[in-house]
Amino acid sequence: MVKEGPFRWVRHPAYTSMILEIVSIALILESWWMGLAALAALLPALALRIRIEEKALIEKFGESYLEFKRTTPALIPYKGPCA
């Protein structure tokens, strides 16, 4: 299980980058409505995907992943990196 690099900050850095891409495109194109529509379509799909992935990770890594889950945010790096 990787806990270094971007995984020190968030559990799902690829999904965080997808959200940032949509926000960036909305800013570049000055189209907030399309950005919001894209996020509205993406976020429920990401929530489902994260739930499925984390279930598999808990089955594979057990308590180790549960500790990682307790200490590391899923998508938004609102606290410092995990140790």
Protein Blocks (a to p, Z undefined) as FASTA:
>chain_A
ZZehjllmpmblmlmmmmmmmmmmmmmnopaklmmmmmmmmmmmmmmmmmmmmmmmmmmn
mmmmmmmmmmpcfklccbccdZZ
